C-alpha cells in the first residue's frame, strides 16, 4: 500500500521535520506500508527554504491583515498551480493521502488554508481517500480560510484526529456538523524511539546547564494565537534579564534555536550586548551552531540538563527524551501540550514569566525530573495513535499492481 503524507517536513522550524520523520518512520514500520512525505511548500530537502524568507516575514508584519492576505495570495498563486500538477501525479499513484501532523489548520494570513485547500482540490478530483492525523487547529479563521478548509467536507475521509483538547475544541467550533475527530497525541513524542534516543536519556549531563531555545520576538508577535500580553520574553531586554538572573543563580546557559535563521540571528544579537559578551568571555553562556536537521536539534536538547522554550516541539522533544523543560507562553498550543502531559505547573505566560519566576521553575523542573511512567505512557499513546491510523488505512483495497 502506498500512502502520501502531506505536511511541512522541510520547514526551517525543525520541530516540523522532527514530527514528520517520526510519523513517516512509525508508519513505514507497519506491515506492507510504503510511505512518502510531501512538503506543502514544495521543498524537497532540509535547508532549502527561500533565503529571502526573513525579509518577507518582516515586510508582511508591517501590513494590515487584509493586505497581508492579498500579498500571500499573490506570492503563492502560480506556485501552487505548479505544485498541484506534481501533487496530482503523486496522488494518482497512491492509495491514500494523509495530512498531518503539525499545526496545519491555522489561518496564518491564508498561507496554510491556500495550500491545504489546493491539496483538497487535488484529492477530491482523484477520488482517493484522505486521513487527517494529529493536527493542531487554531481558533480564529477568516471567512476565506473557513471556505478553503471546508473543502474537506467533499472528500472521502478515512480518519480524522487532532493532537490535543484545544485542537478538538477549535475543530468542533469550525465544523459543528462533523466530521468528529479523535484526540491522538503528537507523533513528535516518538523522538524517544529514534536511533540514539534510548541510550541518550542515560547520558551524563552536567547539572545547571540551561538550554534556552531562542525565538525572534517578531515571530512570536506575528504568529501568536492570543494577546500580546500573553507572550513571555518578547524582547531582547527581557531575554537578557532572565539570562542575567539565571547566571547569578549559578546556571550556565546554552542558547539554541529550532533551526529558523531569524531565531539564530536574534540569538547572535543578544550575545552582542555588552553584559552577555562579558558572560560569554567568562564561559557562562554559549551559542549552539544553528541546527539544520532534526537530528541536530535532538542532539542539542540532549546536551543540556533543562530546557526553557517557546517552541512547542522543543518542549515535546525534551519531554520525549526525558529532559526537564519549562514552557513559555505565546500561543495556546504550548500550554495545551503541558496540560495533556500533566506539566501545567512548568508553563509560564505573560506577566508571570519574570526572571525570578522562571529561575524557580527551571530549578524545580531540573530537581523533579520527568516522571518515567507517565512519559512512557505518553510515548506509548503516540505509538498507539500511529497504529490507529494504520488500521484505518489498511482497510483500503490494494492497488491493481498488488502492493
Secondary structure as UniProt FT lines:
FT   STRAND          2..7
FT   TURN            9..10
FT   HELIX           14..28
FT   TURN            31..32
FT   STRAND          34..39
FT   TURN            40..41
FT   TURN            46..47
FT   TURN            51..52
FT   HELIX           53..61
FT   HELIX           65..92
FT   STRAND          96..105
FT   TURN            109..110
FT   HELIX           111..126
FT   STRAND          129..137
FT   HELIX           143..149
FT   HELIX           150..154
FT   STRAND          157..162
FT   HELIX           165..174
FT   TURN            176..177
FT   STRAND          182..183
FT   HELIX           187..193
FT   TURN            195..196
FT   HELIX           197..200
FT   TURN            201..202
FT   TURN            207..208
FT   STRAND          209..213
FT   HELIX           217..223
FT   HELIX           228..230
FT   HELIX           236..248
FT   TURN            249..250
FT   STRAND          252..256
FT   HELIX           261..271
FT   HELIX           274..281
FT   TURN            282..283
FT   STRAND          285..287
FT   HELIX           294..302
FT   STRAND          306..309
FT   HELIX           312..320
FT   TURN            321..322
FT   STRAND          324..328
FT   HELIX           332..340
FT   TURN            341..342
FT   HELIX           344..346
FT   STRAND          347..348
FT   HELIX           350..352
FT   HELIX           355..368
FT   HELIX           372..394
FT   TURN            400..401
//
